[in-house]
Amino acid sequence: MTRSRTLVAAVAAASLTVGMAVTAQAAVAAPPGWNTPAPVVTRAALDPALVAGRGADVSFLEQEAENAVTNGTVIGAGREAYTIEAEASGRSAVRLAPGQYVEFTLPAATNALTVRYSIPDAPAGGGLTAPLAVKVGSQTTSLQMTSQYSYLYNQYPFTNDPNAGLLHPDWWLAECACVPQFDQPGYEPAKPFRPMKFYDEERLLLLKTYKAGDKVRLTAPAGVAWTVIDLIDTELVGKPSVKLKASNVLAFGADPTGRKDSAPAIDKAIAFAKKTKLTVYIPPGTYRVDRHIEVDDVTIEGAGNWYTIIKGSQVALSEPAPDGSTHTGVGFYGKDAADGGSTDVHLSGFSIVGDVRERIDTDQVNAIGGAFHDSSFSDLYIQHTKVGMWFDGPMSNVTVERNIIVDQIADALNFHIGVTDSVARHNFVRNSGDDGLAMWAESKGGTTLTNARNTFERNTVQTPNLANGIAIYGGTDNTVAGNLVADTIREGSALHAGSRFGAHPFAGTLTFRDNTTVRAGTRELNWNIGLGSLWVYALEGSISGIHVTGDHYLDSTYNAIMLVSEWGVKDLYSMTDVSFADVQVDGTGTSVLSARVKGGASFQNVDARSVGAVGINNCGSFGFPPSGSEFSVTDLGGNDGGGTTGPWLAAWELPNTITCNDRPPVVAPPAPSPWP
């Protein structure tokens, strides 16, 4: 799963020369006066009314620290990569000195908390640990914070060492606009270089249920210089699920205290279940598993992901495995696609917590891996693995739903190679180290099998610290609908369609429908331009059949929509059959549309407001012929609103007026608000 994200020097240099529905009932909507003692419940740091019916249905209520009571310092809002505020939900958080606190008010009955936080790295890397004091009502307890799973530095695929020199001295560096080996021999940027992945999160199951209006106070420890609190999620967790008629792993010697290796016992319980046609049941407890558990034709259920925890260390292999892995770790794997994959696998109701701290793309240290048919993965909590779920097809008819996937080194979920007729819905993703959700139709080994007829529906993706919220790389007749994507940080957008990474061409229709993005689009360091909240990229081939309806692009950092090719292939590839209808654009730092490609697109009932620059930044393929841009805009009517320069789609811009401003000034828009 290697996908280098560094542009080669010549291409980058050439470019530079040109230019969640909440299900709990007692939620309190965001009041006009924020930062008051009243609880302020948000979704992706927004008033929930702005994203109603979009994103994952979840059982917890989000509260941002910057809206709570504190004697600390609110940091942000900032969106520049490699800063701690940029990786915060809502681009703002609270920094606490030792002894300072942030205090939340419970909006509903609660017996469980999740805290998203950051503490410093150790001076030489490797992380620190420290207890965070937690007072809920009259109960005082603590949760253990750690930065052992945070802090990556330097160039892809990154390092845990803040003092490391350049990993690739011959790569283009945006910071100095040079290739150090050739342009500036011996150049070394300041260290630590490009720090990222500042946050982690921890869950805490309380001893009792607290009522709405009770206070939760988090107090920073003395053992670290500072603590940043981003948010808390509060939840009322039900009782553990009990299954009496089952293949219970305890009967085969599994250890719920986590001291003894439980992998052999789980293997035995699976074997017994397959013989007897029973479900494997894993009761409450923490079970140590330091390797893959192979699953095929089996159902495994836990007592609930707050109660049943499968946890393992990353283990170095004595010699690399045939697939190139140098480590193994906790994970449930189907059979390899070459062996037909696994069938009728159903996993639900438990947590998978790994110990992955560095990115090694050849390692198979994912929570779920392999190929599956007619299978489902639901109600899982996945943390600290490389990828939450990485499916290597061909495979079909897989359902991934209601999972929480956080704090990954790479993707949260990837449908990779020949995945068909599968769906991911109502999943919640936060702090992925690469694409949150991806469909990658890689033509690996010359395979003719492509991803087809898959759907990403009603998922929430927040703060991917690299790449995109939801990315589609090639494929046929796939759909991205009803999702909520927030706070993309570097080298990506909220929604992305890319002809890249050796993917099969797009065919049929790629549908984006009723998605909401907020505070999305990043400054592409190599190009030094801003990407759109929706980014369509023709790097390795022409693109057609992109149809967008009902999307809402809120508070776009730069453009709402970017359609772009690469400088080196700008005269080879184009975009056709691209349409936008019934779209709302609420605030852009620059334009509604940035077109840097040949071809065209149509627009109907696209309404915009608070647009920071000219509505259409039309550069075409940079030939600038007298006849107008190589990119044409078709106005199908009903396109209203605009911003600082007048209507976003004005008659003088049609059909192909050249309006190319390579780097227009960014005008920060007002916060999103209800659409009249």
N, C-alpha and C positions, 0 to 999 in steps of 0.2 A: 504494500500500500504506500509506495513512495510517490509523492507528488510534489516535486520541487516547486516552490513558489517564488523563486528569484528569477527576474528577467535578465537575460543576457545583456552585457554592457552595450553592445551596439544598438540593440533594439530600444533599450531604455534611453540611451543618449539621443537617438533619433527622435523619440517621442518628446523628449524635453526640448528639443530645438523648435518644435512646432507648438509647441504648445504645452387567555384562560377564563372560561366562565367560572365564577366562584360559586360553589355549591353550598357552603355554610350559610345559614339563614340570617344571622345577626350582624351582617357586615354593615359598617357605617360608611356612607359615601363621603368622598373628600369634601370638607366644608370650604367655604370661601376663605376663611382665615386659617391657613395652615400653620404648623409649628405651634400648636396650642396643646393643652393637656388632653383634649379629646382625641380618641383614636382616629387615625387617618388610614383607612384601608385603600390600597392601590392594587393595580395590576400592571406590571411592568412600569411602575412609578407613575401611572396615570390614574385619573378618575376612572373607576370601572365602567361608568356609563359610556365612555368613549370607545370601549372595545367590547361592548356587550355582544354575545353570540360568537365571539372569535377567540381563538386560542383554546387551550386545554381546560376542561372541567377538572378542578382540583379540590381537594378537601381542606386546604389550608388558606389562611388569610395573610396577605403580605402587608407589612408596614415598613416604610423606609425610615432609616435612622434620622435623616435630615428633617423629618416632620415630627420627631419626638422631642421630649424635654431633655436637655443636656446641659452640663457645664463644660463640655468639651468644645471643639471647634468644627463647624461645618466646612467641609472642603468641597471644591468644585464650584460651579459645574464646568467640567472640562472634557474635551473630546479628543485631544491629541494622544496618539498611541504612546505607549511606554510610560504612562503616568497612572498613578493609583486611582485618581478620580475618573479617568476615562474608562476603567474597567469596573467601576461601581454601577449598580443598577440605577438608572436615572442620571448617571454621570455625577453623582454627589453622594457624600457619606459623612460620617462624623469621626473625627480624630480625637482620641482620648490620651491624655498623659496619665501616668500611673496615679490611681486613686480617683480619676474622673469617671463620670457615669453617663449613660444615656438611659432614659426611662420611657417605656411604652405603656399604654393603657390597653388592656385586653378588650377587643371588640366583641368577643363571644366566648362561651364556655370553652376552656382550654385545658388539656393535660399533656401537651407536647409542644416543644419549641424547636425551631431550626434557626441557627444564627449564622449569618454570612459575615466574615470578618477578614482582616489582614493584620499580621504582625511581621516584624522585620525578618529578613534572612540572617543566618549566621554570617559573620564577616568572611569566612572562607567558603560559604555555601553549605548546603545540607540541612538548613532550617533550624528553628528553635521551637520549643514547646513552653507553654505557660497556661495557668488556669485562669479562666474568666469567671469572676464571681457573679452568680445569678441569684437574684432575690425575687421570688414570685409570691405576692401576698406577704405572709410571715415566714415562708419557707426560704432558707438560704442554702444554696448548693453551688456547684461549679461545673463547668465543662472545660475539657482540655483543648486548648487551641494549639495548632501547630502550623508551621510554615514548611514542613518537610515535603509537602506535596505542591508547594508553590514555587515561584521564582525560576523561570527559565530565562536564559540570556543568549545574546549573540545571534549568529546566523543559523538558518535552518541546517540540520534538525535540532539545533539549540544545545545548550549545556547547562548544568547546574552550578557551574563555577563562575562566580561574578568577576573573578580576576583573570579569566582566560583571554588570550589574544584572539584575533580574528580566526574563526574556524576555516574561512575560505579567503585567504588574502588576495586571490585573483578575481574575486567577484566585485561587480559594480557596487559602490557604496553611495547611497543617496545623500548621506550627510556631507560628503566632500565633493560630490559629483565627479567621482574618479574611480578608476580601477587601481587600487593602491600599488599593486605589484608593478604596474607599468607607468601610471601617471605620477604617483607620489611614493616612490620606494621607501619602505620602512614606516609608512603612515600607520599610526595606531589611534583609534578613537578613544575617547575617555571611557574609563571602566567604572562601574559595570556597563557594558554595551547593550543597548536595547533591552532593558529589563521588562519582563512581562509575566503574566499569570500571578498576580498579587494575592488573589483571594482563595479562600477555602471555606467550607462550612461544616458545622457540627450539629448533630441532633441530640435532643435531651428529652427523655420521657420522664415526666414529673410524677411525684408520689400520690398526687390527688388531682381532682378537677377544680379549676379556679373559675370564678364567674366573670362575666363581662363587667368591666370597670375596675377589676383588680390591676395592680401595677406589676410590671416586669422591669427590674433595674439591673443593668449590666455594668459592672464596675471593672475598670482596667487593672491588671495586676502590676505589681512593682517590679517584676522580673524582666520586663522588656521596656524599651524606651518609649514605645507608643503602640496603641491598638486602634485600628480603624474598624468601626461597626458600619456595615452597609445596610443591613435590613434584618428583620426577623419574620419568620413564618410561624403562625400559631395555629394549632389544630386540636380537635377533639378526636382522639384515636379510640376506636372501639375495642372490645375485648378480643383476645386471641381466638383465632379460628381453630376448632378442634375437629379432627376427623378420626373416628374410632375404627371404622372398617377400612384399613389401609395397611400398606407395608411401611411400618413405622421405623425410621432409621435407628431409633434407640434400641430396638430389638436386635439390631445387628452390631451394636457396640459403638455407635456414634456418641461423641462426648459433647454435651451442650455447654460445658464450661470453657471450651476452646483450648484446653491444655493438650489434648491428644489429637492426633491426625484423624479426622473423620472421613477422609476420602474412601478408604477401603469399605467402611460400613455403608456409605451411600451407594457405592458400587453394588454391594450385596443386596441392599434394599431394592435397587433398580432391577437386578436380575430376578429377585423373588417376585416383584410386581409384574414383570413381563410374563412369568410363568402362570401366575394366579389371576391376571387381568385386574390387578388392584392399582390404586393410586399410591405413589410414594408420598408419605407425609413426614415433614420435618417440623417437630414441635418447637416451642419457644426455646431460645438459647443462641449461643455463638459457637459456630462449628468451624474448626480450622481445616482448610483445604488449600493445599499449596500446588495444585496441578489441575489439569483438565479432567472434568467428569464427562465421559462420552454418553450421549443420550440419543436414543432411537426408540420409537414406538413406546413412549412412556409419558405419563403425567406426573409431575412433581409439584406438590403444593406445600407452602409454608403456613405458619399461623398468622401471617401478616408481616409486611416488610418492616414494621417497627419491632417485631418480636423474634423473627427467625432471621439470623444473620449468618451468611456463609462468608468467612473472612480468611484471607490468605496472604502469605508473603510472596514476594517475587524471588524466584530461585534460579540461580545461574546454572546452566547446563554444562556438563563436563566437556562436551563438544557440540558444535552447532547441529541442530536438527536438519533433516533433509529440506525443510521449507525455509531454512535460513535463521530460524529462531535461535537466540543465544540465551534466552530465559524462558521459564514457564511460570505459571501462577494460577490463581483461582479463576475458574471459568467453566462454563457448560458448553460443550462443543458437539455439533452434529458431525456426521461422517463427511468426508471430503466429497466434493461434487464429482470427482473422477470415479468415486466408488458408488455413485448414485445418490449420495446425500442421505439424510435421515427423514423419516416420515412419521406423522402423527405424534409430534412432540409438543407438550403443553406445560409451560413453566409459569408459576404464579405465586404471589404471596410471600416473597422473601427478599432479603437484601443480598447483594453481592458486593463486597468491599475488598478492593485489591490493595496493592502496595507499589504501584508503578510511579516512579519519580523522574524518569527520563524518557525521551522519545527515541525509540529504536524501531524503525518502521518494519524491519524484518521479523520482529518478535510477535508471536501469537500470545499476547497477554491481555486478551479482551474478555469481558464478562460473558458474552455470548458470541460464538463463532461457528464457522462451518456452513454447510448447506442444508436446507430444510424444505420439506414439502408438507402442505396441509397441516401446518403447525401454528402455535400461538404463544405469545410471550406477554404477560399482563401483570399489572400491579407489583412490579419489581422496583426496588430502589438500587441503583448502581452508582458506585463511587470509586474513584482512585484506580481505575483500570486504564489501559491505553485507549481502547474504544469500547463504548458501552456494548454495542451490537454491531458486528461486522459480518455481513453475510456474503460469502463467496459462492455465487451460483455456477451453473444454472439451477434455479429453484423456483417454486411457485406456491401460490395460495398461502401466504404467511400473513398473520395478523399480529401487529405490535401495538399494544394499547394500554393506556393508563399507567405508564411507567414514569419514574423520576430518574433522570440520568444527569449526574452532576460531577464536576471536578475531574474531567477527563484530560489525558495528555493529548489526545487527538479527537476524532469525531465522536459524537454521541451515537449516531446510527448511520450505517451506510449499506444501501442495497447495491451490491457490486457484482457485475457480470451476469447478464441473463436472468435477472429477477423479474418475474412476471406475475400479474394478477394479485398483487400483495398490497397491504395497506398499513400505514402507521397513523394512529389517531389518538388524540387526547393524551399525548406524551408531553412531559414537562422537562425541558433541558435548560441547564444553567452552567456557565463556565466550562464550555467545551474548549479544547485546545486546538480545534480545527473546525470544519463545518459541523454545525449542529446536526442537521439532517441532510443526507446526501443520497442521490441516485447516481451512480457512476457506471455508465454502460461501456466499460473499457473493452476494447477489442483485443484483449490479451491473447497472445499466441495465435492470432488470426481467427479467433472464433467469430462465427457469424451470428451468434446469439446476442441479442440486445435486451436492455430493460424495456418492458412494455406493459402498459395498462396498469401501472401502479399509482397509488394515491397517498399523498401526505395531507392529512385533513385534521383540522382543529387541534394543532399542536402549538405549544408555546416554546419559543427559543429565546433565551436572554443571555447577553454578554458573552458571546463566543469570542475568546481573546485572540483568535486568528481566523481568517477566512470568513465564510458566509454563515448566515443563519440557516437558510435552506438553499441547497445547491443542486441543480440538475445538470449533469454532464452527459449530453446525448440521450438517445432513447426514442421510443415511439409511443405516442398517445398517453402520456403521463399527465397527472393532475396535482396541483398544489392549491388547496382550497381551505379557507376559513382559519388560517394560521395567524398567530401573533408573534412578531419577531422584533426584538428591541436591542438597541445599544451594541451595534457591531463596532469593532475596535480597530482592526488593521487588516489590510489586504483582502477586503471582501465587502459584501453588501448584505442587506437583509434577505433579499431574494435574488438568485443568480441562475442564469442559464448560460452555460459555457461550452463552446466547441473547443475542447482542450483535454489534456491528459490522455490522449490516445483514445478518446471515446468514439463510439459509433455515431454517425450523423444523426441529427434530429430528423424525425420522420413523423408523418401524421400531424397531430396537434399537441403542443405543450400548453396546457391551460393553467393560468393563474387566476383564481376566482375568490373574491371576498376575503382577501388577506389584509391585515393591518400591520404596517411597519411604523416604528417610532424611533427617533434619534438615530437613524441608520445612514449608511454611506460613510466611507472613510477616505482619508487622504492617502492616495496611492503614492508611497514614497518614491518609487522608481520613476513614475511619470510626473510626480509632483502636481497632480490634479485630483479633484474629488470624484469619487465614484457615486453612482446613484443608489437610492434605496432599492430599486430594481436595476440590475446590471446584466445586460445581455452582451456576450463577448464572442466575436467570431475570430478566433485565433487560428484554428486548424481547418476551418471549412466554412462555407456559407451557412446561414441559418434561415429557416422559414417555418411558418406555422406556429408563431408565438401569439396567443390570444389572451388578453388580460381584460377581465370584467370585474367590477365591484371592488377593486382594491382601494385601500385608504393609505396614503403615504403621509404620515404625520411628522412634522419637525425634522425634515430631511436635512442633514448637515450640509450637503451640497445640492446635487440634483435629485429630483424625485425619480427620474428615469434616465439611464444611460445606455445607449446603443453604440457599440464601439468595435472596431477591428484593431489589429495590431499594425504598427507603422510598416513593418517589413512585408506585410501581406495585404495592405490596404487596397491595392488594385486588383487583388485576386478574389476576395470574398465580399459578399453582400448580404443584406437582410431583406427578405420579402415576406409577404403575407403576415405582417405584424400589425396587430390591432389593439386599441385601447377603447373601452366603453364603460360608462357609468363609474368613473374613477374620481375620487376626491383627493386633492393635494392640499394639505393644510400646513403651509409653511415650508419654504425651501431657502437654504443659504444662498443658492444661485438660481438655476433655471428649473423649469418643469421638465424639459427634455434637453439632453445633451446628445447630439448625433455626431458621431465620428466614424462613419461607415457609409458605403454605397448602399442604395436601396430606397426604402421608404416605409412609412407606417401611417395608419389611419387613426383618427381620434373622433369619438362621439360621446357627448355628454361627459366630458372631462372638466370638472370644476376645480378651480384653484384660487387660493388666497394667500396673502403674505409671501409673495414670490420675490426673492431678493435681487434678481437680475432679469435680463431679457428672458421672456418666456421660453423661447427656443434658441438654444446655442447650436447653430447648424454649421458644422465644419465639413460635412460630407467626408470624402476621402482625401481632403487637403489639396486637391488639384486646382480649386478656385477658378473654374472655367467661366468665361463671360456669360454663358447661358445660365449660370446659377449652380448651386450645390449639387453634388451627385446624390444627395439624399432628399427625397420629396415627402412633404407632409400633406395628407389628405384630410380636409375638414368635412366631417359628415354631419356637423351641426350640434348645437347644444353645448358648445365648449365655452364656458363662462369664467369670469373672474380673472384675477391677475395680481399685480403687486406694484413695486416701485416704478416700473417702466410702462405701466398701462396693462391692457389685456394680455394674458399670457399667450393666447393664440390670436394674433392680429392679422388683418387682411394683408398687410405689407410683408408678412413673413411667408406667405403662401405663393406657390407651392414649394419653392426651394431657394428662398432668399438666403444668401450667405450672411450669417450673423456671428461668425466665429470669433469668440474671445477665449483664448486658450485658458486663461486663469482669471476669471472675473472676481472682483472683490466679494467676499462672503458677508452677507448681511444676516445676522442671527435673527430668526423669526420669533414671534411671540409663542408662548406655550400653546399647545393644542387646546381647543375648546369645542363645545357642541356645535355641530353644523346647523345653521338656521334652516 
